[in-house]
């Protein structure tokens, strides 16, 4: 079966207090992140950290913080990216927050065949 030329993916998650990978660009595809948002549904301000992680050719992971401890007011939403982000095969988006229940994230990705 032939691989799809383009595929849209939507990732949703409740953000926890530990850093976790929420999306990995698949082998043979480039991922274009079209939207990344995080909503605070809780009664207090919460912080979010959003990272890009790439493992280089010698196996060393390089993490780049896109947002670090960014505050989101109660009942508010933050855009985690101000533009598009291109992810090469194997690149990972990671997220963590200061609450295990009050932060929810959504990421929209266009995967395109290399």
Chimera marker file (.cmm) of the C-alpha trace (Angstrom):
<marker_set name="trace">
<marker id="1" x="0.000" y="0.000" z="0.000" r="1" g="1" b="0" radius="0.5"/>
<marker id="2" x="1.345" y="3.432" z="-0.916" r="1" g="1" b="0" radius="0.5"/>
<marker id="3" x="2.027" y="5.976" z="1.821" r="1" g="1" b="0" radius="0.5"/>
<marker id="4" x="-0.168" y="9.070" z="1.948" r="1" g="1" b="0" radius="0.5"/>
<marker id="5" x="1.458" y="12.180" z="0.489" r="1" g="1" b="0" radius="0.5"/>
<marker id="6" x="-0.099" y="14.447" z="3.144" r="1" g="1" b="0" radius="0.5"/>
<marker id="7" x="-1.770" y="13.568" z="6.412" r="1" g="1" b="0" radius="0.5"/>
<marker id="8" x="-3.233" y="15.875" z="9.049" r="1" g="1" b="0" radius="0.5"/>
<marker id="9" x="-2.821" y="14.898" z="12.701" r="1" g="1" b="0" radius="0.5"/>
<marker id="10" x="-4.366" y="16.408" z="15.816" r="1" g="1" b="0" radius="0.5"/>
<marker id="11" x="-2.795" y="15.636" z="19.176" r="1" g="1" b="0" radius="0.5"/>
<marker id="12" x="-4.600" y="16.444" z="22.423" r="1" g="1" b="0" radius="0.5"/>
<marker id="13" x="-3.298" y="15.831" z="25.922" r="1" g="1" b="0" radius="0.5"/>
<marker id="14" x="-3.720" y="16.760" z="29.549" r="1" g="1" b="0" radius="0.5"/>
<marker id="15" x="-0.372" y="18.289" z="30.480" r="1" g="1" b="0" radius="0.5"/>
<marker id="16" x="1.348" y="16.741" z="33.473" r="1" g="1" b="0" radius="0.5"/>
<marker id="17" x="4.157" y="17.843" z="35.765" r="1" g="1" b="0" radius="0.5"/>
<marker id="18" x="6.721" y="15.600" z="34.039" r="1" g="1" b="0" radius="0.5"/>
<marker id="19" x="8.166" y="16.321" z="30.598" r="1" g="1" b="0" radius="0.5"/>
<marker id="20" x="6.614" y="13.962" z="28.035" r="1" g="1" b="0" radius="0.5"/>
<marker id="21" x="6.787" y="13.654" z="24.279" r="1" g="1" b="0" radius="0.5"/>
<marker id="22" x="3.407" y="14.392" z="22.745" r="1" g="1" b="0" radius="0.5"/>
<marker id="23" x="4.322" y="14.090" z="19.049" r="1" g="1" b="0" radius="0.5"/>
<marker id="24" x="7.153" y="12.466" z="17.105" r="1" g="1" b="0" radius="0.5"/>
<marker id="25" x="7.576" y="13.067" z="13.381" r="1" g="1" b="0" radius="0.5"/>
<marker id="26" x="7.394" y="9.637" z="11.724" r="1" g="1" b="0" radius="0.5"/>
<marker id="27" x="10.171" y="8.116" z="9.636" r="1" g="1" b="0" radius="0.5"/>
<marker id="28" x="9.896" y="9.262" z="6.028" r="1" g="1" b="0" radius="0.5"/>
<marker id="29" x="7.748" y="12.287" z="6.864" r="1" g="1" b="0" radius="0.5"/>
<marker id="30" x="8.293" y="15.931" z="7.706" r="1" g="1" b="0" radius="0.5"/>
<marker id="31" x="5.848" y="17.348" z="10.236" r="1" g="1" b="0" radius="0.5"/>
<marker id="32" x="4.717" y="20.952" z="9.928" r="1" g="1" b="0" radius="0.5"/>
<marker id="33" x="3.202" y="22.173" z="13.193" r="1" g="1" b="0" radius="0.5"/>
<marker id="34" x="0.343" y="24.459" z="12.194" r="1" g="1" b="0" radius="0.5"/>
<marker id="35" x="-1.035" y="25.210" z="15.655" r="1" g="1" b="0" radius="0.5"/>
<marker id="36" x="-0.008" y="24.568" z="19.250" r="1" g="1" b="0" radius="0.5"/>
<marker id="37" x="-2.138" y="25.875" z="22.116" r="1" g="1" b="0" radius="0.5"/>
<marker id="38" x="-2.465" y="25.225" z="25.824" r="1" g="1" b="0" radius="0.5"/>
<marker id="39" x="-5.509" y="26.089" z="27.950" r="1" g="1" b="0" radius="0.5"/>
<marker id="40" x="-5.613" y="26.532" z="31.718" r="1" g="1" b="0" radius="0.5"/>
<marker id="41" x="-9.002" y="25.317" z="32.940" r="1" g="1" b="0" radius="0.5"/>
<marker id="42" x="-8.079" y="25.705" z="36.620" r="1" g="1" b="0" radius="0.5"/>
<marker id="43" x="-8.732" y="28.479" z="39.138" r="1" g="1" b="0" radius="0.5"/>
<marker id="44" x="-5.067" y="29.584" z="39.453" r="1" g="1" b="0" radius="0.5"/>
<marker id="45" x="-2.304" y="30.647" z="37.082" r="1" g="1" b="0" radius="0.5"/>
<marker id="46" x="-0.214" y="27.707" z="35.821" r="1" g="1" b="0" radius="0.5"/>
<marker id="47" x="3.099" y="27.543" z="33.914" r="1" g="1" b="0" radius="0.5"/>
<marker id="48" x="3.838" y="25.532" z="30.771" r="1" g="1" b="0" radius="0.5"/>
<marker id="49" x="7.144" y="24.518" z="29.171" r="1" g="1" b="0" radius="0.5"/>
<marker id="50" x="7.161" y="23.479" z="25.489" r="1" g="1" b="0" radius="0.5"/>
<marker id="51" x="10.270" y="21.936" z="23.891" r="1" g="1" b="0" radius="0.5"/>
<marker id="52" x="11.627" y="20.626" z="20.597" r="1" g="1" b="0" radius="0.5"/>
<marker id="53" x="13.985" y="17.643" z="20.923" r="1" g="1" b="0" radius="0.5"/>
<marker id="54" x="16.224" y="16.259" z="18.185" r="1" g="1" b="0" radius="0.5"/>
<marker id="55" x="18.678" y="13.411" z="18.505" r="1" g="1" b="0" radius="0.5"/>
<marker id="56" x="21.760" y="14.145" z="16.418" r="1" g="1" b="0" radius="0.5"/>
<marker id="57" x="23.745" y="11.650" z="14.334" r="1" g="1" b="0" radius="0.5"/>
<marker id="58" x="25.889" y="10.519" z="17.282" r="1" g="1" b="0" radius="0.5"/>
<marker id="59" x="22.850" y="9.830" z="19.470" r="1" g="1" b="0" radius="0.5"/>
<marker id="60" x="22.921" y="12.955" z="21.629" r="1" g="1" b="0" radius="0.5"/>
<marker id="61" x="19.526" y="14.549" z="22.281" r="1" g="1" b="0" radius="0.5"/>
<marker id="62" x="19.451" y="18.328" z="21.924" r="1" g="1" b="0" radius="0.5"/>
<marker id="63" x="16.482" y="20.038" z="23.581" r="1" g="1" b="0" radius="0.5"/>
<marker id="64" x="15.433" y="23.531" z="22.537" r="1" g="1" b="0" radius="0.5"/>
<marker id="65" x="12.968" y="25.317" z="24.785" r="1" g="1" b="0" radius="0.5"/>
<marker id="66" x="10.287" y="27.067" z="22.743" r="1" g="1" b="0" radius="0.5"/>
<marker id="67" x="8.565" y="28.307" z="25.927" r="1" g="1" b="0" radius="0.5"/>
<marker id="68" x="9.998" y="27.953" z="29.409" r="1" g="1" b="0" radius="0.5"/>
<marker id="69" x="7.751" y="28.232" z="32.462" r="1" g="1" b="0" radius="0.5"/>
<marker id="70" x="5.325" y="30.421" z="30.515" r="1" g="1" b="0" radius="0.5"/>
<marker id="71" x="2.437" y="31.557" z="32.748" r="1" g="1" b="0" radius="0.5"/>
<marker id="72" x="-1.163" y="31.001" z="31.651" r="1" g="1" b="0" radius="0.5"/>
<marker id="73" x="-3.816" y="32.790" z="33.666" r="1" g="1" b="0" radius="0.5"/>
<marker id="74" x="-6.852" y="30.974" z="34.999" r="1" g="1" b="0" radius="0.5"/>
<marker id="75" x="-9.436" y="30.236" z="32.259" r="1" g="1" b="0" radius="0.5"/>
<marker id="76" x="-7.065" y="31.492" z="29.520" r="1" g="1" b="0" radius="0.5"/>
<marker id="77" x="-5.289" y="30.008" z="26.497" r="1" g="1" b="0" radius="0.5"/>
<marker id="78" x="-1.742" y="30.531" z="25.236" r="1" g="1" b="0" radius="0.5"/>
<marker id="79" x="-0.402" y="30.031" z="21.732" r="1" g="1" b="0" radius="0.5"/>
<marker id="80" x="2.741" y="27.948" z="22.140" r="1" g="1" b="0" radius="0.5"/>
<marker id="81" x="4.080" y="28.926" z="18.686" r="1" g="1" b="0" radius="0.5"/>
<marker id="82" x="3.853" y="32.251" z="16.892" r="1" g="1" b="0" radius="0.5"/>
<marker id="83" x="4.349" y="30.633" z="13.472" r="1" g="1" b="0" radius="0.5"/>
<marker id="84" x="4.864" y="27.233" z="11.904" r="1" g="1" b="0" radius="0.5"/>
<marker id="85" x="7.529" y="24.769" z="13.032" r="1" g="1" b="0" radius="0.5"/>
<marker id="86" x="9.080" y="22.150" z="10.736" r="1" g="1" b="0" radius="0.5"/>
<marker id="87" x="9.923" y="18.807" z="12.351" r="1" g="1" b="0" radius="0.5"/>
<marker id="88" x="12.278" y="16.379" z="10.661" r="1" g="1" b="0" radius="0.5"/>
<marker id="89" x="11.758" y="12.620" z="11.006" r="1" g="1" b="0" radius="0.5"/>
<marker id="90" x="12.348" y="11.624" z="14.627" r="1" g="1" b="0" radius="0.5"/>
<marker id="91" x="11.966" y="15.145" z="16.071" r="1" g="1" b="0" radius="0.5"/>
<marker id="92" x="9.845" y="15.246" z="19.230" r="1" g="1" b="0" radius="0.5"/>
<marker id="93" x="7.575" y="17.899" z="20.752" r="1" g="1" b="0" radius="0.5"/>
<marker id="94" x="7.633" y="17.795" z="24.553" r="1" g="1" b="0" radius="0.5"/>
<marker id="95" x="5.486" y="19.532" z="27.136" r="1" g="1" b="0" radius="0.5"/>
<marker id="96" x="5.168" y="19.853" z="30.909" r="1" g="1" b="0" radius="0.5"/>
<marker id="97" x="3.268" y="22.085" z="33.301" r="1" g="1" b="0" radius="0.5"/>
<marker id="98" x="2.886" y="22.978" z="36.952" r="1" g="1" b="0" radius="0.5"/>
<marker id="99" x="-0.407" y="21.110" z="37.303" r="1" g="1" b="0" radius="0.5"/>
<marker id="100" x="-1.330" y="17.527" z="36.540" r="1" g="1" b="0" radius="0.5"/>
<marker id="101" x="-4.981" y="18.299" z="35.783" r="1" g="1" b="0" radius="0.5"/>
<marker id="102" x="-5.540" y="21.956" z="34.818" r="1" g="1" b="0" radius="0.5"/>
<marker id="103" x="-3.563" y="22.342" z="31.586" r="1" g="1" b="0" radius="0.5"/>
<marker id="104" x="-4.766" y="20.912" z="28.276" r="1" g="1" b="0" radius="0.5"/>
<marker id="105" x="-2.825" y="21.128" z="25.021" r="1" g="1" b="0" radius="0.5"/>
<marker id="106" x="-3.767" y="20.710" z="21.371" r="1" g="1" b="0" radius="0.5"/>
<marker id="107" x="-1.326" y="20.470" z="18.477" r="1" g="1" b="0" radius="0.5"/>
<marker id="108" x="-2.211" y="20.348" z="14.775" r="1" g="1" b="0" radius="0.5"/>
<marker id="109" x="0.397" y="18.852" z="12.431" r="1" g="1" b="0" radius="0.5"/>
<marker id="110" x="0.579" y="18.385" z="8.671" r="1" g="1" b="0" radius="0.5"/>
<marker id="111" x="2.716" y="15.346" z="7.883" r="1" g="1" b="0" radius="0.5"/>
<marker id="112" x="4.143" y="15.397" z="4.379" r="1" g="1" b="0" radius="0.5"/>
<marker id="113" x="6.004" y="12.528" z="2.708" r="1" g="1" b="0" radius="0.5"/>
<marker id="114" x="9.734" y="13.132" z="2.187" r="1" g="1" b="0" radius="0.5"/>
<link id1="1" id2="2" r="1" g="1" b="0" radius="0.2"/>
<link id1="2" id2="3" r="1" g="1" b="0" radius="0.2"/>
<link id1="3" id2="4" r="1" g="1" b="0" radius="0.2"/>
<link id1="4" id2="5" r="1" g="1" b="0" radius="0.2"/>
<link id1="5" id2="6" r="1" g="1" b="0" radius="0.2"/>
<link id1="6" id2="7" r="1" g="1" b="0" radius="0.2"/>
<link id1="7" id2="8" r="1" g="1" b="0" radius="0.2"/>
<link id1="8" id2="9" r="1" g="1" b="0" radius="0.2"/>
<link id1="9" id2="10" r="1" g="1" b="0" radius="0.2"/>
<link id1="10" id2="11" r="1" g="1" b="0" radius="0.2"/>
<link id1="11" id2="12" r="1" g="1" b="0" radius="0.2"/>
<link id1="12" id2="13" r="1" g="1" b="0" radius="0.2"/>
<link id1="13" id2="14" r="1" g="1" b="0" radius="0.2"/>
<link id1="14" id2="15" r="1" g="1" b="0" radius="0.2"/>
<link id1="15" id2="16" r="1" g="1" b="0" radius="0.2"/>
<link id1="16" id2="17" r="1" g="1" b="0" radius="0.2"/>
<link id1="17" id2="18" r="1" g="1" b="0" radius="0.2"/>
<link id1="18" id2="19" r="1" g="1" b="0" radius="0.2"/>
<link id1="19" id2="20" r="1" g="1" b="0" radius="0.2"/>
<link id1="20" id2="21" r="1" g="1" b="0" radius="0.2"/>
<link id1="21" id2="22" r="1" g="1" b="0" radius="0.2"/>
<link id1="22" id2="23" r="1" g="1" b="0" radius="0.2"/>
<link id1="23" id2="24" r="1" g="1" b="0" radius="0.2"/>
<link id1="24" id2="25" r="1" g="1" b="0" radius="0.2"/>
<link id1="25" id2="26" r="1" g="1" b="0" radius="0.2"/>
<link id1="26" id2="27" r="1" g="1" b="0" radius="0.2"/>
<link id1="27" id2="28" r="1" g="1" b="0" radius="0.2"/>
<link id1="28" id2="29" r="1" g="1" b="0" radius="0.2"/>
<link id1="29" id2="30" r="1" g="1" b="0" radius="0.2"/>
<link id1="30" id2="31" r="1" g="1" b="0" radius="0.2"/>
<link id1="31" id2="32" r="1" g="1" b="0" radius="0.2"/>
<link id1="32" id2="33" r="1" g="1" b="0" radius="0.2"/>
<link id1="33" id2="34" r="1" g="1" b="0" radius="0.2"/>
<link id1="34" id2="35" r="1" g="1" b="0" radius="0.2"/>
<link id1="35" id2="36" r="1" g="1" b="0" radius="0.2"/>
<link id1="36" id2="37" r="1" g="1" b="0" radius="0.2"/>
<link id1="37" id2="38" r="1" g="1" b="0" radius="0.2"/>
<link id1="38" id2="39" r="1" g="1" b="0" radius="0.2"/>
<link id1="39" id2="40" r="1" g="1" b="0" radius="0.2"/>
<link id1="40" id2="41" r="1" g="1" b="0" radius="0.2"/>
<link id1="41" id2="42" r="1" g="1" b="0" radius="0.2"/>
<link id1="42" id2="43" r="1" g="1" b="0" radius="0.2"/>
<link id1="43" id2="44" r="1" g="1" b="0" radius="0.2"/>
<link id1="44" id2="45" r="1" g="1" b="0" radius="0.2"/>
<link id1="45" id2="46" r="1" g="1" b="0" radius="0.2"/>
<link id1="46" id2="47" r="1" g="1" b="0" radius="0.2"/>
<link id1="47" id2="48" r="1" g="1" b="0" radius="0.2"/>
<link id1="48" id2="49" r="1" g="1" b="0" radius="0.2"/>
<link id1="49" id2="50" r="1" g="1" b="0" radius="0.2"/>
<link id1="50" id2="51" r="1" g="1" b="0" radius="0.2"/>
<link id1="51" id2="52" r="1" g="1" b="0" radius="0.2"/>
<link id1="52" id2="53" r="1" g="1" b="0" radius="0.2"/>
<link id1="53" id2="54" r="1" g="1" b="0" radius="0.2"/>
<link id1="54" id2="55" r="1" g="1" b="0" radius="0.2"/>
<link id1="55" id2="56" r="1" g="1" b="0" radius="0.2"/>
<link id1="56" id2="57" r="1" g="1" b="0" radius="0.2"/>
<link id1="57" id2="58" r="1" g="1" b="0" radius="0.2"/>
<link id1="58" id2="59" r="1" g="1" b="0" radius="0.2"/>
<link id1="59" id2="60" r="1" g="1" b="0" radius="0.2"/>
<link id1="60" id2="61" r="1" g="1" b="0" radius="0.2"/>
<link id1="61" id2="62" r="1" g="1" b="0" radius="0.2"/>
<link id1="62" id2="63" r="1" g="1" b="0" radius="0.2"/>
<link id1="63" id2="64" r="1" g="1" b="0" radius="0.2"/>
<link id1="64" id2="65" r="1" g="1" b="0" radius="0.2"/>
<link id1="65" id2="66" r="1" g="1" b="0" radius="0.2"/>
<link id1="66" id2="67" r="1" g="1" b="0" radius="0.2"/>
<link id1="67" id2="68" r="1" g="1" b="0" radius="0.2"/>
<link id1="68" id2="69" r="1" g="1" b="0" radius="0.2"/>
<link id1="69" id2="70" r="1" g="1" b="0" radius="0.2"/>
<link id1="70" id2="71" r="1" g="1" b="0" radius="0.2"/>
<link id1="71" id2="72" r="1" g="1" b="0" radius="0.2"/>
<link id1="72" id2="73" r="1" g="1" b="0" radius="0.2"/>
<link id1="73" id2="74" r="1" g="1" b="0" radius="0.2"/>
<link id1="74" id2="75" r="1" g="1" b="0" radius="0.2"/>
<link id1="75" id2="76" r="1" g="1" b="0" radius="0.2"/>
<link id1="76" id2="77" r="1" g="1" b="0" radius="0.2"/>
<link id1="77" id2="78" r="1" g="1" b="0" radius="0.2"/>
<link id1="78" id2="79" r="1" g="1" b="0" radius="0.2"/>
<link id1="79" id2="80" r="1" g="1" b="0" radius="0.2"/>
<link id1="80" id2="81" r="1" g="1" b="0" radius="0.2"/>
<link id1="81" id2="82" r="1" g="1" b="0" radius="0.2"/>
<link id1="82" id2="83" r="1" g="1" b="0" radius="0.2"/>
<link id1="83" id2="84" r="1" g="1" b="0" radius="0.2"/>
<link id1="84" id2="85" r="1" g="1" b="0" radius="0.2"/>
<link id1="85" id2="86" r="1" g="1" b="0" radius="0.2"/>
<link id1="86" id2="87" r="1" g="1" b="0" radius="0.2"/>
<link id1="87" id2="88" r="1" g="1" b="0" radius="0.2"/>
<link id1="88" id2="89" r="1" g="1" b="0" radius="0.2"/>
<link id1="89" id2="90" r="1" g="1" b="0" radius="0.2"/>
<link id1="90" id2="91" r="1" g="1" b="0" radius="0.2"/>
<link id1="91" id2="92" r="1" g="1" b="0" radius="0.2"/>
<link id1="92" id2="93" r="1" g="1" b="0" radius="0.2"/>
<link id1="93" id2="94" r="1" g="1" b="0" radius="0.2"/>
<link id1="94" id2="95" r="1" g="1" b="0" radius="0.2"/>
<link id1="95" id2="96" r="1" g="1" b="0" radius="0.2"/>
<link id1="96" id2="97" r="1" g="1" b="0" radius="0.2"/>
<link id1="97" id2="98" r="1" g="1" b="0" radius="0.2"/>
<link id1="98" id2="99" r="1" g="1" b="0" radius="0.2"/>
<link id1="99" id2="100" r="1" g="1" b="0" radius="0.2"/>
<link id1="100" id2="101" r="1" g="1" b="0" radius="0.2"/>
<link id1="101" id2="102" r="1" g="1" b="0" radius="0.2"/>
<link id1="102" id2="103" r="1" g="1" b="0" radius="0.2"/>
<link id1="103" id2="104" r="1" g="1" b="0" radius="0.2"/>
<link id1="104" id2="105" r="1" g="1" b="0" radius="0.2"/>
<link id1="105" id2="106" r="1" g="1" b="0" radius="0.2"/>
<link id1="106" id2="107" r="1" g="1" b="0" radius="0.2"/>
<link id1="107" id2="108" r="1" g="1" b="0" radius="0.2"/>
<link id1="108" id2="109" r="1" g="1" b="0" radius="0.2"/>
<link id1="109" id2="110" r="1" g="1" b="0" radius="0.2"/>
<link id1="110" id2="111" r="1" g="1" b="0" radius="0.2"/>
<link id1="111" id2="112" r="1" g="1" b="0" radius="0.2"/>
<link id1="112" id2="113" r="1" g="1" b="0" radius="0.2"/>
<link id1="113" id2="114" r="1" g="1" b="0" radius="0.2"/>
</marker_set>
